[in-house]
Amino acid sequence: IEKGRTEWVVSATQKGRTEYTKVILAVTDEVGLTDITDMQLTLYPVPVRQMLHIKTSLQVRYAEIISSYGVRVSTIDLTGGHRSVDMAGLAPGSYILRLYTAEGVVNRSFIKAE
């Protein structure tokens, strides 16, 4: 989202009656997450069956695995330089690996195969 102001008019109709609400989004400052996501980060193999390997130059503190329903499935401590995560216990499906780093938070999606 870029700096600036955007306005929308939202309508909702219930029992034949329509109500309108003006929604205003004012962005006053851009967040630096774009810089973080552009940094080198590779997950492999994808799809993963057992071990998901993380290749990055970021200083990773810990990671979370988030299900496609938005539920945190697991939290993994990665401060010891560990860059492999065992995924064998996960059900097949789509997930997000959320890395918490010294630079910020990075999200990457991956698929867990059977």
Protein Blocks (a to p, Z undefined) as FASTA:
>chain_A
ZZddddddddddeehiacddddddddfbdcfklmmmmpccdddddddfklccdddfbdcf
bdcdddfkopafbdcdfknopabdcfklpccdddddddddfkbccdddddddZZ
